[in-house]
Amino acid sequence: MDSQHWRAVITAAQAGDRRALDELVEGWLPLVYNIVGRALNGHADVDDVVQETMLRAVGNLGSLRDPDSFRSWLVAIAMRQIRDRARRRTPDRLEEAAASDFAELSVLRLQLEGQRREVAEAVRWLDDEDRQLLSLWWLEVAGELTRRELAAAVGITRQHAAVRVQRMKERLETARGIVRALDGACPDLRELTGRWNGRPDSVWRKRLARHLRGCGYCGGTREAVVPAERLLVGIALVPLPVGFTLSLALGGKTAAAATSAAASAGWSAKLLGALTKPAVAMTAGATIVAGGAYVVTQPPDAPPPRAAVTPTATAGSAPPRTSAPPAPTPESSPSATKRTDPYGTVVDAVDRAPDPNARPAALPRRPESGITSTGGPKAVMQHRGDSVTLTGRGYVLVRWQISPGSRPGALVMPSWTGLKGRLFHVASGGWRRMDDPLPGAPNGYATGMGGPSIGYAVLPPGTQQMWQNEYFYLDGTVTLTQNERGCDYGLTVFPSNRDAVVEDIDAGPAQGALRYGLVRDTGTDRAPVPQYVTRATPADPATVPQRSRV
């Protein structure tokens, strides 16, 4: 930022210039949002802390003696509010989830890829104190802060800051290793994380770090690890999310009253107009609406806000089996015994494949009037965010194509959102499960999930292994979204019918396939519901929990 320009703006705001104060708030709000957002990793308190920081800055602007020190002064206020918030946290709030994971916002809004993405995601594994320091160091290496300003914000000397930053960087590198390993295909790590709920915490960080130190597979890497500071140089600030609101009209404060006791009361004309008119007035970087609130907007081509929460496994009863050996049934959670959903069973449990020669049970008959698809008779979804909306009454085929040869690692499952009506998981076919061995598999594949020479697609803990073809019955409307992140995969969606399902699942080893299919439909309203299904329409479909009750 042009220091001479901001010196003039700050001086004018201190003298009671309301337009200058508006510009000051608009210009420095993104910096404060990035510091607080990274320090709290998008916690629900971010908005409150940002607002309190800006209110205190506006209210005490008249006490700032040197306009050139405004940035370090503002950052120090933000850090004090972050620490005050940590002290105010009560035990019952310690487990609150993030409102919008800031690591994911960084990835999406800055379009980070590769190791830059890895650094952003590693932030989740740091303790609060390290995250607070990293929120400043990230901006230092990106050219937004100086080391002097970083030290002043933390309240330590530059020499002590150098030591603290070095220790934080070491822990960040450990966290990067964890992120890298979780995106890999180490079978021992997969077993270790079988009971992990998917939320980063200090206990699992230590467990995973111990595993990394003793594992030859996870300890290696296919590419040179670039130091974090080299990756972050020049990265811009994360834009504020659409609809982010900063209200500066609290307690009757006015722009002039906040900056100078001698100034006349009242917001700027711009704000006063907004207070008396419901219409929205646009400014260069913000929208000012009734109530004296800044609602920061983004250009039309900016991505929507996303809140990436890692789907977590939820214990429940296994789906009914007709031809497969009985699968181990996890202990039901207390909530599972108090069923309030109108239909469906929880299928969030790993199942076994039936014996190759076990013929499927008879598929129950359900009424069919046909399915219409926004993707036509063959909707191909190969990228994150691709979706298709299905409407009607009948059968739908979802065909899987996993490509670990292009990019192996953790696989984020597709999700069904906006469900109106009923949706059942009726059968699995395609002559094989995706983890079946592939005789004579080409190009390093051992199964449909990959192989040791190319890496494997790794499912979230508790996810049922999909088959090549998965069939569903819909009576209503629903949207299926491809949530690719990590392992490369594609989905092809076809409206189908019962005869096609029966023909597919009855094709067994005699026809050169690996196994017969599997019928899951009970013929009642207790047939299995697909995993990752919701009647809601979240901003990011990848955040749909794994629990399958609707």
C-alpha positions as CSV (number, residue, x, y, z in Angstrom):
1,M,0.0,0.0,0.0
2,D,1.1,3.5,-0.8
3,S,2.4,4.8,2.6
4,Q,2.1,8.5,1.6
5,H,-1.5,8.1,0.5
6,W,-2.5,6.3,3.7
7,R,-0.7,8.8,5.8
8,A,-2.9,11.5,4.3
9,V,-6.0,9.4,4.7
10,I,-5.3,8.6,8.3
11,T,-4.5,12.3,9.1
12,A,-7.7,13.4,7.5
13,A,-9.8,10.7,9.4
14,Q,-8.2,11.9,12.6
15,A,-9.3,15.4,11.8
16,G,-12.9,14.2,11.4
17,D,-13.1,13.7,7.6
18,R,-15.8,11.1,7.3
19,R,-15.0,10.2,3.7
20,A,-11.4,9.5,4.8
21,L,-12.7,7.2,7.6
22,D,-14.8,5.3,5.1
23,E,-11.8,4.8,2.9
24,L,-9.7,3.7,5.9
25,V,-12.2,1.1,7.0
26,E,-12.6,-0.3,3.4
27,G,-8.9,-0.3,2.8
28,W,-7.7,-2.1,5.9
29,L,-10.6,-4.5,6.6
30,P,-9.1,-7.3,4.3
31,L,-5.8,-7.3,6.3
32,V,-7.6,-7.6,9.6
33,Y,-9.9,-10.3,8.2
34,N,-6.9,-12.4,7.0
35,I,-5.1,-12.1,10.3
36,V,-8.1,-13.1,12.4
37,G,-9.4,-15.6,9.9
38,R,-6.1,-17.5,9.9
39,A,-5.5,-17.2,13.6
40,L,-9.0,-18.7,14.3
41,N,-9.1,-20.8,11.2
42,G,-12.5,-19.5,10.2
43,H,-14.2,-20.1,13.6
44,A,-17.6,-18.7,14.1
45,D,-16.1,-15.9,16.2
46,V,-14.1,-14.5,13.3
47,D,-16.8,-11.9,12.4
48,D,-17.1,-10.7,16.0
49,V,-13.3,-10.4,16.5
50,V,-12.9,-8.5,13.2
51,Q,-15.7,-6.2,14.0
52,E,-14.4,-5.5,17.5
53,T,-11.0,-4.9,16.2
54,M,-12.2,-2.3,13.7
55,L,-14.5,-0.7,16.2
56,R,-11.6,-0.2,18.6
57,A,-9.4,1.1,15.9
58,V,-12.0,3.6,14.8
59,G,-12.8,4.6,18.4
60,N,-9.1,5.2,19.3
61,L,-7.9,6.6,16.1
62,G,-7.5,10.0,17.6
63,S,-4.9,8.6,20.1
64,L,-2.6,7.4,17.3
65,R,0.4,9.9,17.3
66,D,2.2,8.7,14.2
67,P,0.2,7.8,11.1
68,D,3.1,5.8,9.7
69,S,2.7,3.3,12.6
70,F,-1.0,2.7,11.8
71,R,-0.5,-0.7,10.3
72,S,1.4,-2.1,13.3
73,W,-1.0,-0.4,15.6
74,L,-4.0,-2.0,13.9
75,V,-2.4,-5.4,13.8
76,A,-1.6,-5.2,17.5
77,I,-5.2,-4.4,18.2
78,A,-6.3,-7.4,16.2
79,M,-3.9,-9.7,18.1
80,R,-5.1,-8.4,21.4
81,Q,-8.7,-9.2,20.4
82,I,-7.7,-12.7,19.3
83,R,-6.0,-13.4,22.6
84,D,-9.0,-11.9,24.5
85,R,-11.3,-14.1,22.6
86,A,-9.1,-17.2,23.6
87,R,-9.3,-16.2,27.3
88,R,-13.1,-15.8,27.1
89,R,-13.7,-19.2,25.6
90,T,-15.7,-21.4,27.9
91,P,-15.3,-25.2,28.1
92,D,-18.7,-25.8,26.3
93,R,-17.4,-23.8,23.3
94,L,-14.1,-25.5,22.9
95,E,-15.5,-28.1,20.5
96,E,-17.4,-25.6,18.2
97,A,-16.8,-26.3,14.6
98,A,-15.4,-23.7,12.2
99,A,-18.0,-21.6,10.5
100,S,-16.0,-21.5,7.3
101,D,-12.7,-23.3,7.3
102,F,-10.1,-20.6,6.5
103,A,-7.6,-23.1,5.1
104,E,-10.2,-24.1,2.5
105,L,-11.1,-20.5,1.8
106,S,-7.4,-19.8,1.2
107,V,-7.2,-22.7,-1.3
108,L,-10.4,-21.8,-3.2
109,R,-10.1,-18.0,-3.3
110,L,-6.4,-17.9,-4.0
111,Q,-6.6,-20.9,-6.3
112,L,-3.7,-22.6,-4.5
113,E,-2.4,-25.8,-5.9
114,G,0.3,-28.4,-5.1
115,Q,2.5,-27.5,-2.2
116,R,1.0,-24.0,-1.7
117,R,-2.3,-25.8,-1.1
118,E,-0.5,-28.2,1.3
119,V,0.8,-25.3,3.4
120,A,-2.7,-23.8,3.7
121,E,-4.2,-27.1,4.8
122,A,-1.5,-27.7,7.3
123,V,-2.7,-24.7,9.3
124,R,-5.5,-26.9,10.6
125,W,-3.0,-29.0,12.5
126,L,-1.3,-26.2,14.4
127,D,-2.2,-25.2,18.0
128,D,-3.9,-21.8,18.7
129,E,-0.6,-20.0,19.6
130,D,1.2,-21.2,16.5
131,R,-1.8,-20.3,14.3
132,Q,-1.8,-16.8,15.7
133,L,1.9,-16.4,14.9
134,L,1.5,-18.0,11.5
135,S,-1.3,-15.5,10.6
136,L,1.3,-12.8,10.9
137,W,4.2,-14.6,9.4
138,W,2.2,-15.6,6.4
139,L,1.5,-11.9,5.7
140,E,5.2,-11.1,6.4
141,V,6.4,-13.4,3.7
142,A,3.6,-12.3,1.4
143,G,4.9,-8.7,1.7
144,E,2.0,-7.3,3.7
145,L,3.8,-6.9,7.1
146,T,7.4,-6.3,8.2
147,R,9.2,-8.3,10.8
148,R,9.2,-5.2,13.1
149,E,5.4,-5.1,12.8
150,L,5.1,-8.8,13.5
151,A,7.2,-8.5,16.6
152,A,5.3,-5.5,17.8
153,A,1.9,-7.2,17.3
154,V,3.0,-10.2,19.4
155,G,4.6,-7.9,22.0
156,I,8.2,-9.4,21.8
157,T,11.6,-8.3,20.5
158,R,12.6,-9.0,16.9
159,Q,15.2,-11.5,18.1
160,H,12.6,-13.4,20.2
161,A,10.2,-13.2,17.2
162,A,12.9,-14.9,15.0
163,V,13.1,-17.8,17.5
164,R,9.3,-18.1,17.8
165,V,8.9,-18.0,14.0
166,Q,11.5,-20.7,13.5
167,R,9.9,-23.1,16.0
168,M,6.5,-22.4,14.4
169,K,7.9,-23.2,11.0
170,E,9.3,-26.5,12.2
171,R,5.8,-27.5,13.5
172,L,4.3,-26.3,10.3
173,E,6.6,-28.6,8.3
174,T,5.4,-31.5,10.5
175,A,1.9,-30.6,9.7
176,R,2.7,-30.4,6.0
177,G,4.0,-34.0,6.3
178,I,0.7,-35.1,7.9
179,V,-1.3,-33.5,5.1
180,R,0.9,-35.1,2.5
181,A,0.6,-38.5,4.1
182,L,-3.1,-38.4,4.5
183,D,-3.4,-37.7,0.7
184,G,-1.2,-40.8,0.1
185,A,-2.0,-44.4,0.2
186,C,0.0,-45.9,3.0
187,P,-1.9,-49.0,4.2
188,D,-0.5,-48.7,7.7
189,L,-1.7,-45.1,8.0
190,R,-5.1,-46.1,6.7
191,E,-5.4,-48.7,9.5
192,L,-4.1,-46.2,12.1
193,T,-6.7,-43.6,11.1
194,G,-9.6,-46.1,11.0
195,R,-11.1,-44.6,14.2
196,W,-10.2,-41.0,13.5
197,N,-13.2,-38.6,13.2
198,G,-11.4,-36.5,10.6
199,R,-10.9,-33.4,12.8
200,P,-7.3,-32.3,13.3
201,D,-6.3,-32.1,17.0
202,S,-3.2,-32.3,19.0
203,V,-3.6,-35.9,20.0
204,W,-3.9,-37.1,16.4
205,R,-1.1,-34.7,15.3
206,K,1.2,-36.5,17.7
207,R,0.1,-39.9,16.6
208,L,0.5,-39.2,13.0
209,A,3.8,-37.4,13.5
210,R,5.1,-40.6,15.2
211,H,3.9,-42.7,12.3
212,L,5.6,-40.4,9.8
213,R,9.0,-40.6,11.7
214,G,8.9,-44.4,11.5
215,C,7.3,-45.0,8.1
216,G,9.4,-45.3,5.0
217,Y,6.4,-44.9,2.7
218,C,5.1,-41.7,4.3
219,G,8.6,-40.4,4.9
220,G,9.4,-40.3,1.2
221,T,8.0,-37.9,-1.3
222,R,7.7,-37.8,-5.1
223,E,8.8,-34.2,-5.3
224,A,11.2,-31.9,-3.5
225,V,9.6,-30.1,-0.6
226,V,9.8,-26.4,-1.1
227,P,10.2,-24.2,2.1
228,A,6.9,-22.7,3.1
229,E,8.2,-19.1,2.9
230,R,9.2,-19.5,-0.8
231,L,5.7,-20.8,-1.5
232,L,3.9,-18.0,0.2
233,V,5.9,-15.1,-1.3
234,G,3.6,-12.7,-3.2
235,I,0.4,-14.5,-2.4
236,A,-2.4,-12.0,-2.1
237,L,-4.8,-11.5,0.7
238,V,-7.8,-13.9,0.8
239,P,-10.8,-11.8,-0.4
240,L,-13.6,-11.2,2.0
241,P,-16.5,-13.6,1.5
242,V,-19.6,-12.5,-0.2
243,G,-22.0,-11.0,2.3
244,F,-19.4,-10.4,5.0
245,T,-20.9,-7.7,7.2
246,L,-19.1,-5.2,9.4
247,S,-21.4,-3.0,11.4
248,L,-19.8,0.2,12.7
249,A,-23.0,1.8,13.9
250,L,-23.0,0.2,17.3
251,G,-23.7,2.0,20.5
252,G,-24.6,5.2,18.6
253,K,-21.0,5.7,17.6
254,T,-20.4,8.0,14.7
255,A,-17.4,8.4,12.4
256,A,-16.6,11.8,13.8
257,A,-17.3,11.0,17.4
258,A,-15.0,8.0,17.2
259,T,-12.1,10.0,15.9
260,S,-12.4,13.3,17.6
261,A,-14.4,14.4,20.6
262,A,-14.7,17.8,19.2
263,A,-16.1,16.7,15.8
264,S,-19.8,17.0,15.2
265,A,-21.9,13.8,15.6
266,G,-23.2,11.7,12.7
267,W,-21.9,9.3,10.1
268,S,-20.8,10.5,6.7
269,A,-23.5,11.5,4.3
270,K,-22.9,8.2,2.5
271,L,-23.8,6.3,5.7
272,L,-26.6,8.6,6.8
273,G,-28.2,8.1,3.4
274,A,-28.0,4.4,3.8
275,L,-29.5,4.6,7.3
276,T,-32.6,6.3,6.0
277,K,-33.1,4.4,2.7
278,P,-33.5,0.7,2.2
279,A,-31.7,1.0,-1.1
280,V,-28.1,-0.3,-1.2
281,A,-25.4,2.2,-2.0
282,M,-22.3,0.8,-3.8
283,T,-18.7,1.9,-3.0
284,A,-15.4,0.8,-4.5
285,G,-14.9,-2.1,-2.2
286,A,-18.0,-2.4,-0.1
287,T,-21.7,-2.0,0.0
288,I,-23.3,0.1,2.7
289,V,-26.8,-0.9,3.7
290,A,-29.4,0.2,6.1
291,G,-28.2,0.0,9.7
292,G,-24.8,1.4,8.9
293,A,-23.3,-1.9,7.9
294,Y,-20.5,-2.5,5.5
295,V,-21.3,-5.6,3.3
296,V,-18.2,-6.4,1.3
297,T,-18.9,-7.7,-2.1
298,Q,-17.0,-9.6,-4.7
299,P,-16.9,-9.4,-8.5
300,P,-19.5,-11.5,-10.4
301,D,-16.8,-14.0,-11.4
302,A,-15.5,-14.6,-7.8
303,P,-16.1,-18.1,-6.4
304,P,-18.9,-18.5,-3.8
305,P,-17.9,-18.9,-0.2
306,R,-17.1,-22.4,0.7
307,A,-16.8,-24.2,4.0
308,A,-14.8,-27.3,3.6
309,V,-15.4,-29.7,6.5
310,T,-14.0,-33.1,6.2
311,P,-16.8,-35.6,6.2
312,T,-16.7,-37.8,9.3
313,A,-17.8,-41.3,9.8
314,T,-20.9,-41.9,12.0
315,A,-21.6,-45.2,13.6
316,G,-24.9,-46.8,12.7
317,S,-26.5,-50.1,11.7
318,A,-25.2,-51.9,8.6
319,P,-27.6,-52.2,5.6
320,P,-29.5,-55.4,5.1
321,R,-27.7,-58.2,3.4
322,T,-29.3,-60.8,1.1
323,S,-26.3,-62.6,-0.4
324,A,-23.2,-61.2,1.3
325,P,-21.6,-62.7,4.4
326,P,-22.7,-60.8,7.5
327,A,-20.6,-57.7,8.0
328,P,-19.5,-56.5,11.4
329,T,-22.0,-54.1,12.8
330,P,-20.6,-51.1,14.6
331,E,-22.1,-50.2,18.0
332,S,-25.1,-48.0,17.4
333,S,-24.9,-44.4,18.7
334,P,-27.6,-43.3,21.2
335,S,-29.2,-41.1,18.5
336,A,-29.6,-44.1,16.2
337,T,-32.0,-45.7,18.7
338,K,-34.4,-42.7,18.5
339,R,-35.4,-42.9,14.9
340,T,-37.3,-39.9,13.7
341,D,-36.6,-40.1,10.0
342,P,-39.4,-41.4,7.9
343,Y,-37.4,-44.1,6.1
344,G,-34.0,-45.5,5.5
345,T,-31.2,-47.1,7.4
346,V,-27.8,-45.8,8.3
347,V,-25.2,-47.3,6.0
348,D,-22.1,-45.6,7.3
349,A,-20.3,-48.8,7.9
350,V,-17.7,-50.7,5.8
351,D,-19.2,-53.8,4.2
352,R,-17.8,-56.9,2.8
353,A,-18.1,-58.0,-0.8
354,P,-20.2,-61.1,-1.3
355,D,-18.6,-64.3,-2.5
356,P,-18.0,-64.2,-6.3
357,N,-20.5,-67.0,-6.9
358,A,-23.2,-65.7,-4.6
359,R,-26.1,-64.8,-6.7
360,P,-28.0,-61.6,-5.8
361,A,-31.4,-61.7,-4.2
362,A,-34.5,-60.8,-6.2
363,L,-34.8,-57.1,-6.8
364,P,-38.1,-55.7,-5.4
365,R,-40.4,-54.0,-7.8
366,R,-41.0,-50.3,-7.4
367,P,-43.3,-48.1,-9.6
368,E,-41.5,-46.4,-12.5
369,S,-42.6,-43.4,-14.5
370,G,-39.2,-42.3,-15.6
371,I,-36.4,-40.0,-14.6
372,T,-35.5,-36.7,-16.2
373,S,-31.9,-35.4,-15.9
374,T,-30.5,-32.0,-16.4
375,G,-27.5,-33.8,-17.9
376,G,-29.5,-35.7,-20.5
377,P,-29.3,-39.5,-20.9
378,K,-25.6,-39.5,-20.0
379,A,-24.3,-36.9,-17.6
380,V,-20.5,-37.0,-17.3
381,M,-19.0,-35.3,-14.3
382,Q,-15.2,-35.1,-14.2
383,H,-14.4,-32.0,-12.1
384,R,-15.2,-30.6,-8.6
385,G,-18.5,-28.8,-8.6
386,D,-20.0,-30.6,-11.6
387,S,-23.6,-31.6,-10.8
388,V,-26.8,-33.1,-12.2
389,T,-30.3,-32.7,-11.0
390,L,-32.6,-35.7,-11.3
391,T,-36.4,-35.6,-11.1
392,G,-39.1,-38.2,-11.3
393,R,-39.8,-41.8,-10.2
394,G,-37.5,-44.6,-11.2
395,Y,-34.0,-46.0,-11.3
396,V,-30.7,-44.1,-11.7
397,L,-27.2,-45.6,-12.5
398,V,-24.1,-43.9,-11.2
399,R,-21.0,-45.3,-12.8
400,W,-17.6,-44.8,-11.2
401,Q,-14.3,-44.1,-13.0
402,I,-11.4,-43.6,-10.5
403,S,-8.1,-42.4,-12.0
404,P,-5.3,-42.7,-9.4
405,G,-2.9,-43.0,-12.3
406,S,-3.6,-39.3,-12.9
407,R,-3.7,-38.3,-9.2
408,P,-3.9,-40.8,-6.3
409,G,-4.7,-40.0,-2.7
410,A,-7.7,-39.2,-0.4
411,L,-11.0,-39.2,-2.2
412,V,-13.8,-36.8,-1.3
413,M,-17.1,-38.6,-2.0
414,P,-19.9,-37.1,-4.1
415,S,-23.0,-36.0,-2.3
416,W,-26.8,-35.9,-2.8
417,T,-28.3,-32.5,-1.8
418,G,-31.6,-30.8,-1.9
419,L,-33.5,-34.1,-1.7
420,K,-37.3,-33.7,-1.9
421,G,-39.1,-37.0,-1.7
422,R,-37.3,-40.4,-1.2
423,L,-34.0,-41.8,-2.4
424,F,-32.9,-45.5,-1.9
425,H,-29.7,-47.4,-2.6
426,V,-31.1,-50.4,-4.5
427,A,-28.2,-52.4,-5.9
428,S,-24.5,-52.6,-6.8
429,G,-23.2,-54.1,-10.0
430,G,-20.9,-53.6,-12.9
431,W,-19.4,-57.1,-12.3
432,R,-17.0,-55.9,-9.7
433,R,-16.3,-53.8,-6.6
434,M,-13.7,-51.1,-7.2
435,D,-11.3,-52.8,-4.8
436,D,-11.4,-56.2,-6.6
437,P,-8.1,-57.4,-8.0
438,L,-7.9,-56.8,-11.8
439,P,-6.3,-59.8,-13.6
440,G,-3.6,-58.5,-16.0
441,A,-4.3,-54.9,-14.9
442,P,-2.4,-52.4,-17.2
443,N,-0.4,-49.3,-16.3
444,G,0.4,-50.2,-12.7
445,Y,-3.2,-50.8,-11.6
446,A,-3.8,-53.7,-9.1
447,T,-7.5,-52.9,-8.5
448,G,-9.9,-50.2,-9.6
449,M,-8.7,-48.2,-6.6
450,G,-5.1,-48.2,-7.9
451,G,-1.9,-50.1,-7.3
452,P,1.5,-49.9,-5.6
453,S,3.2,-48.4,-8.6
454,I,0.8,-45.6,-9.1
455,G,-0.8,-45.1,-5.7
456,Y,-4.3,-45.8,-4.5
457,A,-7.6,-43.9,-4.1
458,V,-8.3,-43.8,-0.4
459,L,-11.9,-43.5,0.9
460,P,-12.8,-41.5,4.0
461,P,-13.0,-43.8,7.1
462,G,-16.3,-45.6,7.3
463,T,-17.3,-45.1,3.7
464,Q,-18.7,-48.1,1.9
465,Q,-16.6,-49.3,-0.9
466,M,-18.4,-48.5,-4.1
467,W,-18.9,-50.9,-7.1
468,Q,-18.3,-50.0,-10.7
469,N,-22.1,-49.4,-11.1
470,E,-24.2,-48.2,-8.2
471,Y,-28.0,-48.1,-8.6
472,F,-30.5,-45.8,-6.8
473,Y,-34.3,-45.4,-6.8
474,L,-35.6,-41.9,-6.7
475,D,-39.2,-40.7,-6.1
476,G,-38.9,-36.9,-6.1
477,T,-35.9,-34.7,-7.0
478,V,-32.3,-34.5,-5.9
479,T,-28.9,-33.1,-7.1
480,L,-25.8,-35.2,-7.3
481,T,-22.5,-33.2,-7.1
482,Q,-19.0,-34.4,-7.9
483,N,-16.7,-33.2,-5.0
484,E,-13.3,-34.2,-6.4
485,R,-10.4,-33.1,-4.3
486,G,-7.3,-35.3,-3.9
487,C,-7.7,-38.4,-6.0
488,D,-9.0,-37.9,-9.5
489,Y,-12.3,-39.5,-10.3
490,G,-15.3,-39.2,-12.6
491,L,-19.0,-40.1,-12.5
492,T,-21.4,-40.9,-15.3
493,V,-25.1,-40.7,-14.5
494,F,-27.7,-42.5,-16.5
495,P,-31.5,-42.7,-15.9
496,S,-32.2,-46.4,-15.9
497,N,-34.9,-49.0,-15.3
498,R,-35.4,-52.1,-13.2
499,D,-34.8,-54.5,-16.1
500,A,-31.4,-53.0,-16.7
501,V,-30.5,-53.3,-13.1
502,V,-31.5,-57.0,-12.9
503,E,-29.5,-57.7,-16.1
504,D,-26.4,-56.0,-14.7
505,I,-26.4,-57.6,-11.3
506,D,-27.1,-61.1,-12.7
507,A,-24.0,-60.9,-14.9
508,G,-21.6,-63.0,-12.8
509,P,-18.4,-65.0,-13.2
510,A,-19.8,-67.2,-15.9
511,Q,-19.8,-64.1,-18.2
512,G,-16.2,-63.3,-17.4
513,A,-17.0,-60.9,-14.6
514,L,-15.4,-60.9,-11.2
515,R,-18.6,-61.4,-9.2
516,Y,-22.4,-61.1,-9.3
517,G,-24.0,-57.9,-8.1
518,L,-25.6,-57.2,-4.7
519,V,-29.2,-56.2,-3.9
520,R,-29.6,-53.8,-1.1
521,D,-33.3,-52.8,-1.5
522,T,-35.5,-54.3,1.1
523,G,-38.7,-53.4,-0.8
524,T,-39.9,-51.3,2.1
525,D,-39.4,-47.7,3.3
526,R,-36.5,-49.0,5.4
527,A,-34.2,-49.6,2.3
528,P,-30.7,-48.1,2.7
529,V,-30.3,-44.4,2.1
530,P,-27.1,-43.4,0.2
531,Q,-24.3,-42.0,2.2
532,Y,-23.6,-38.2,1.9
533,V,-27.3,-37.3,1.4
534,T,-29.2,-34.3,2.8
535,R,-32.4,-32.4,2.2
536,A,-30.5,-29.2,2.7
537,T,-28.7,-27.3,-0.1
538,P,-25.3,-26.3,1.4
539,A,-23.1,-23.7,-0.3
540,D,-20.4,-26.4,-0.7
541,P,-21.9,-29.9,-1.3
542,A,-18.5,-31.4,-0.2
543,T,-19.4,-30.5,3.4
544,V,-22.4,-32.9,3.6
545,P,-21.7,-35.2,6.6
546,Q,-21.4,-38.9,6.0
547,R,-24.4,-39.8,8.2
548,S,-27.1,-41.1,5.9
549,R,-30.3,-40.4,7.7
550,V,-32.7,-37.9,6.1
